[in-house]
Amino acid sequence: MLALAFTAVVCSFVAASFVVQRASAQIGDLSEGIIFNSGPSIEHLAQVRRAVLEAELSLERYLREPGNRREAERTLEADLARLKDAARAYLDLPPVPGEEPLRLDIQASWLQFEQRVQKARSLADAPRNANAAAALGRDIVVARQQFLESVTRAIEHDAIYGRTLAGNILETRQNTRRLATALNVVCGTVAVLMAWLLHRQARTRRALFDAHARFLRERAAELEHFAGRVAHDIRNPLSAARMASELAIRRSDEGPVAQSIRRIIRSLQRADAITGALLEFARSGAKPDPGARTAPSEAIADTMDGFAAEAEHARIEFHVEPIPEVLVACGSGVYLSLLGNLLRNAVKYMGDATTRRITVRVTTGRGTFVRTEVIDTGPGIAPELLPSLFEPYFRGATDGAEGLGLGLATVKRLAEGHGGRVGVTSEPGRGSTFWFELPRAGPAWELGVDDGELAAGTPERDVTHLQ
């Protein structure tokens, strides 16, 4: 039904547009007939009438005033030139239907009038033929009358033709208006029907979407609780097994047993990292403490110390740009988790890059927010992968990199949970820049927190220390 309604709306719209366009073309053709033919014809014929009358008056003056003949001759020549231009302009126009015989009459009358005018001038120039010239002047009146009658008939014909075109324009407009109105009514009716169908469909889909969203939220909450519980329960035996393995390798001699124990330790480390990611992701949905404050400079220094061995092993140079004296509105554990996940991600995906450098930068240029950037010189990220990087369990590249794909998702949830945001810019072959922004916090004394508590972080206010 939606498809049929949409098709009907489109067809009505197309039909209305076609009718309007066709009517516009017809009106344009009719208007051109008035503008470029009927109207100019009447204008030129009116000029012909005026020129004929003026030429007759100039000829009469030429015949009756021999003393002013030179001036009268110039006036007569000018009148005859205007008559010729107006007649030629009229005859050059394309004839309207039924006008051709009238044009022939006008052309013949014009030639007869000019011939008699020239003959009268010739007789007037001879003294013995003055009376003959006066008699011929009476014949000119007859020729002028015939000429003007043919011009008048042509004017009437063009006026009737123009009036007919104007009537056709009016009729076309009225017909088009009625037809377009009918099509618009049909289009509007179908559109209302379509809107009602869409509304009903949207309500149904909305109900299904809300039910599905509630189901997903419930499942997500169950998954978070389950992941946190399982990860927490698994980390304790893992830590005990790791400590026992490290104690065993200290007491054993170098040999196959020691190598096996080292492999066990590495496996336990990976398992601990995976369960840690699960636990951190589950805890990232906790409500942040509104009174938490952290100095990025101190948190970054602590993080760099923890990554020193890992950076040396991966042959990566760490560089920290000068950090402004500023506080962010989160606990120290949250900031350490945000920065640590980004650094761990940069180290993990450095690949075989020739230049191996990771830079940490903190800026305060965006209003009330503090931005922390982790810039690497790795292989970069394909543009089509960028929108999905911060989704849970998404892993863009898996060669040699282990994990569940929760690190960046944890960064996103922690940052947004504290009123901030995250992002990434990358160019394949040129490295990537991951960043997060957190609200800028006021001084510690505004909350009654001493500097020692701020530097160390308050466990009960720190999301990442909730057990």
Secondary structure, DSSP 8 states (H G I E B T S, - for coil): -HHHHHHHHHHHHHHHHHHHHHHHHHHHHHHHHIIIIIHHHHHHHHHHHHHHHHHHHHHHHHHH-GGGHHHHHHHHHHHHHHHHHHHHHHHHS---TT-HHHHHHHHHHHHHHHHHHHHHHHHHHSGGGHHHHHHHHHHHHHHHHHHHHHHHHHHHHHHHHHHHHHHHHHHHHHHHHHHHHHHHHHHHHHHHHHHHHHHHHHHHHHHHHHHHHHHHHHHHHHHHHHHHHHHHHHHHHHHHHHHHHHHHHHHS-SSHHHHHHHHHHHHHHHHHHHHHHHHHHHHTTS---TT--B-HHHHHHHHHHHHHHHHHHTT-EEEE----S-EESS-HHHHHHHHHHHHHHHHHT-TT-SS-EEEEEEE--STTEEEEEEEE-S----GGGGGGTTSTT--S--TT--S-S-HHHHHHHHHHHTT-EEEEEEETTTEEEEEEEEEEE--GGGGT--HHHHHH--GGG-GGG--
